[in-house]
Amino acid sequence: MTANRAIGWGMEALPRIVRGEGSYLYDAAGRRYLDGSGGPAAFSIGHGNREVNAAIAAQLEQVACGYRYLFSSEPLEQLTSLLLARCGPQFGHIVYSGSGSEAVESAMKLALPYWNARGLPAKRHFVARERSYHGNTLGALSASGFLERRRPFEGSLLDVSFVSAANAYRPLGGLAGAELTAALADELDARIAALGSQRVAAFIFEPVVGAAGGVVPAPPGYAQAVRAVCDRHEVLVISDEVMCGAGRCGTWRALEHEGVVPDIMAVGKGLAAG
Ligand SMILES: Cc1ncc(COP(=O)(O)O)c(C=O)c1O
């Protein structure tokens, strides 16, 4: 509490939640709140789901954790087969982590040994978009075009290049539709060329922007266009589906709508329903 006051978050004024049920949260005074956004777009099955709580309790009675470098387990193997089936045949490997930020951090880190193994160790640089959010670890925050959240850490963040947000409401150059998509793809193309594609490891983006924009889908054809640019330059595509994936856009992967397969994808939030 003291720490919160000291940095001025004003959390001391927030209602103290004591219970959750379905779409509602209840505070200590018995007041009911409709959790319209499901927290940070995470609680996809609502609060206090009895079936899931019972399954968690039953699993805790068995074992809470088998350290991943030493053991596998039945729930881990079941989840892996389920995810691989949902993601489609192009995805072969899964890395588990504890949060969306770590998932993005892992996605970014994976790109680097990949290029080492391909004999291209100079590919180290990341390109990301303005008005984006990828998480609070240093790497994920470095790739985030969320100025307010970056500000306290400037000076220690990675040197990431930013291209324009894919936002049809506040569009690059006042363009619309296919012209906007083409301009955004051209901008990415020019940026990678200027950096030197031999230096660029990956382009990371959210198919639908969450925290940094409030549900901002890209203009039609955007994912296909940036996929083509990245393929031309031999740059990996990282899709950050932490907020928009795991079914939130109606398909299991958000990029399924455009028939685009990223090289690496980060999923979180709704996957474990908070
Ligand atoms: C697109 C996206 N990526 C990553 C994250 C970070 O996830 P977490 O808060 O679980 O660390 C968020 C959080 O809002 C997000 O919206």
The ligand as an SDF file (V2000), in Angstrom:
LIG
                    3D

 16 16  0  0  0  0  0  0  0  0999 V2000
   -0.8150   -7.9360  -26.6440 C   0  0  0  0  0  0  0  0  0  0  0  0
   -0.2470   -8.1770  -25.2800 C   0  0  0  0  0  0  0  0  0  0  0  0
    0.9230   -8.8390  -25.1700 N   0  0  0  0  0  0  0  0  0  0  0  0
    1.4720   -9.0770  -23.9620 C   0  0  0  0  0  0  0  0  0  0  0  0
    0.8520   -8.6430  -22.7930 C   0  0  0  0  0  0  0  0  0  0  0  0
    1.4720   -8.9560  -21.4760 C   0  0  0  0  0  0  0  0  0  0  0  0
    0.7370   -9.9680  -20.8430 O   0  0  0  0  0  0  0  0  0  0  0  0
    0.7840  -10.1650  -19.2540 P   0  0  0  0  0  0  0  0  0  0  0  0
    0.0810   -8.9880  -18.6670 O   0  0  0  0  0  0  0  0  0  0  0  0
    0.0550  -11.4650  -19.0200 O   0  0  0  0  0  0  0  0  0  0  0  0
    2.2150  -10.2460  -18.8540 O   0  0  0  0  0  0  0  0  0  0  0  0
   -0.3470   -7.9340  -22.8630 C   0  0  0  0  0  0  0  0  0  0  0  0
   -0.9930   -7.4180  -21.6620 C   0  0  0  0  0  0  0  0  0  0  0  0
   -1.8930   -6.6170  -21.6940 O   0  0  0  0  0  0  0  0  0  0  0  0
   -0.9180   -7.6990  -24.1430 C   0  0  0  0  0  0  0  0  0  0  0  0
   -2.0770   -7.0440  -24.2730 O   0  0  0  0  0  0  0  0  0  0  0  0
  1  2  1  0
  2  3  1  0
  2 15  2  0
  3  4  2  0
  4  5  1  0
  5  6  1  0
  5 12  2  0
  6  7  1  0
  7  8  1  0
  8  9  2  0
  8 10  1  0
  8 11  1  0
 12 13  1  0
 12 15  1  0
 13 14  2  0
 15 16  1  0
M  END
$$$$
